[in-house]
Amino acid sequence: MEKEIDLALIIPAWCEEKRLPNYLPFLISELENAPFQTALQIVDDGSPESSWKALELAIPPVKKGNCEVRKPLRMPVNRGKGATILAGWESVSDGKLLCFVDADGAIPASCVRDFLSHAIRKSAPLCLIGARSGAADVKRGPLRRIVSVSFQILTALILGRHVHDTQCGLKAVSRDLFSQIRPLISEYGFAFDVNLLLAAETVGVNPEEFPVGFRDIAGGSVHIIRHGRKMLSSLLRLRKEKNRWPEILKSTSLLAR
């Protein structure tokens, strides 16, 4: 008899046919012997056909121990990391925890297992976020550090958000919390993570930080000017949208009765 899935781990991917196949075996090795059942779901964010075909060929569905790698899904068009994560979470009907980890392999697989082990022991409702700021094994290049610090400063100034590391690519929320805050999530790009954390806080769940290791992996496409403008516009848009949340929560509460 198949054991029930404890958590769904989504890996959002865009043109990751080179980095993800290198990272995935390490993840599977850590999770197949973990004391919990993981459904690992890759979701491609509308990559070009050649990239998608290469990724699909490189990562067939497989079940190893307590880790089930499901058939990769593909978004019809590129919509952003946040939209890809949401599509993954909404595609998985089992598991009490919904999680995601970035595809580049920057967070060591052993840290992912430690993070998920901590999350599975916590009581719902839960919002757990990986934090590079509190870990000893953190190696970031100057450009990524500048972009990260800039985003943190903008977030604090515009939204009053003071979590040390909103953008670390490893997070988990309990399924019940996600169902509650889903109507509040409207940012699908740079501000998705901040949107998620603010929405959790709005319904009374304070995000908990968990230290993880990190190392820069070649192949990223961060552009400080172009992406800096997107950061600013997305945070300003989120601040405006946040003013509507009490009304949204009130209406969804009434509909649920």
Residue pairs with C-beta under 8 A, 6 or more apart in sequence:
3 37
3 66
4 37
4 94
5 37
5 38
5 39
5 68
5 92
5 94
5 95
6 36
6 37
6 38
6 95
6 96
6 97
6 120
7 36
7 37
7 38
7 39
7 95
7 96
7 97
7 98
7 99
7 116
7 119
7 120
7 172
8 38
8 39
8 41
8 88
8 89
8 92
8 94
8 95
8 97
8 98
8 99
9 31
9 38
9 39
9 40
9 41
9 99
9 100
9 101
9 112
9 116
10 41
10 42
10 43
10 84
10 85
10 88
10 89
10 92
10 98
10 99
10 100
10 101
11 20
11 24
11 40
11 41
11 42
11 43
11 88
11 100
11 101
11 102
11 103
12 43
12 45
12 81
12 84
12 85
12 88
12 100
12 102
12 103
13 20
13 42
13 43
13 44
13 45
13 47
13 55
13 72
13 84
13 103
14 44
14 45
14 46
14 47
14 78
14 81
14 84
15 47
15 48
15 51
16 44
16 47
16 51
16 55
16 103
16 104
17 47
17 51
17 52
17 54
17 55
17 58
18 219
19 103
19 104
19 105
19 217
19 219
20 42
20 55
20 58
20 59
20 103
20 104
20 105
21 55
21 58
21 59
22 105
23 103
23 104
23 105
23 109
24 59
24 69
26 105
26 108
26 109
27 40
27 67
27 101
27 109
27 112
28 40
28 62
28 64
28 67
28 69
29 109
30 109
30 110
30 112
30 113
31 38
31 40
31 65
31 66
31 67
31 112
31 113
31 116
32 64
32 65
32 66
32 67
33 65
33 66
34 66
34 67
34 113
34 116
34 117
35 66
35 117
36 66
36 116
36 117
36 120
37 66
37 68
38 66
38 67
38 68
38 116
39 68
39 70
39 92
39 94
39 95
40 67
40 68
40 69
40 70
41 70
41 72
41 73
41 88
41 91
41 92
42 55
42 59
42 69
42 70
42 72
42 73
42 103
43 72
43 73
43 74
43 75
43 84
43 85
43 87
43 88
43 91
44 51
44 52
44 55
44 72
44 73
44 74
44 75
44 84
45 75
45 78
45 79
45 80
45 81
45 83
45 84
46 74
46 75
46 76
46 77
46 78
46 79
47 55
47 74
47 78
52 74
55 72
56 72
56 74
59 69
59 72
60 71
61 69
61 70
61 71
62 68
62 69
63 69
73 87
73 88
73 91
75 83
75 84
75 87
79 188
80 188
80 189
80 192
81 188
81 189
81 192
82 185
82 187
82 188
82 189
82 191
82 192
82 193
82 195
83 188
85 100
85 192
86 182
86 185
86 188
88 100
89 98
89 100
89 178
92 98
95 175
96 124
96 174
96 175
97 116
97 119
97 120
97 126
97 172
97 173
97 174
97 175
98 172
98 173
98 174
98 175
98 178
99 116
99 119
99 170
99 171
99 172
99 173
100 169
100 170
100 171
101 107
101 112
101 169
101 170
102 169
102 170
104 169
104 217
104 219
104 220
105 217
106 169
106 214
106 215
106 216
106 217
107 130
107 168
107 169
107 170
107 212
107 213
107 214
108 137
108 212
108 213
108 215
110 213
111 130
111 135
111 137
111 170
111 212
111 213
112 170
112 212
114 210
114 212
115 128
115 130
115 170
115 172
115 210
115 212
116 172
118 128
118 210
119 126
119 128
119 172
119 210
122 128
122 208
124 174
124 175
124 176
124 177
125 173
125 174
125 176
125 177
125 180
125 200
125 203
125 205
126 172
126 173
126 174
126 177
126 205
126 208
127 171
127 172
127 173
127 174
127 177
127 196
127 197
127 200
127 205
127 206
127 207
127 208
128 171
128 172
128 173
128 207
128 208
128 209
128 210
129 163
129 165
129 166
129 168
129 170
129 171
129 172
129 193
129 197
129 207
129 208
129 209
129 210
130 165
130 168
130 169
130 170
130 171
130 209
130 210
130 211
130 212
131 163
131 164
131 165
131 168
131 209
131 210
131 211
131 212
132 138
132 140
132 165
132 168
132 211
132 212
132 213
132 214
133 164
133 165
133 209
133 211
134 164
134 209
134 211
135 211
135 212
135 213
135 214
136 213
137 213
137 214
137 215
138 213
138 214
138 215
139 214
139 215
139 216
140 148
140 214
140 215
140 216
141 216
143 222
143 224
144 216
144 220
144 222
146 224
147 222
147 224
147 227
147 228
148 165
148 167
150 224
150 228
150 231
151 166
151 167
151 190
151 231
152 164
152 165
152 166
152 167
154 231
154 232
154 235
155 161
155 166
155 194
155 235
156 162
158 235
158 236
158 239
159 194
159 198
159 235
159 238
159 239
159 242
161 194
161 197
161 198
163 197
163 207
163 209
164 209
165 209
166 193
166 194
166 197
167 190
167 193
168 212
168 214
170 212
171 193
171 196
173 181
173 196
173 200
177 200
177 203
177 205
180 203
181 196
181 199
181 200
181 202
181 203
183 248
183 249
183 252
184 195
184 199
184 202
184 245
184 248
184 249
185 192
185 195
185 196
185 199
186 195
186 238
186 241
187 194
187 195
187 234
187 237
187 238
187 241
189 230
189 234
190 227
190 230
190 231
190 234
190 235
191 231
191 234
191 235
191 237
191 238
194 235
194 238
195 238
197 207
198 238
198 242
199 245
200 206
200 207
201 207
202 242
202 245
202 249
203 249
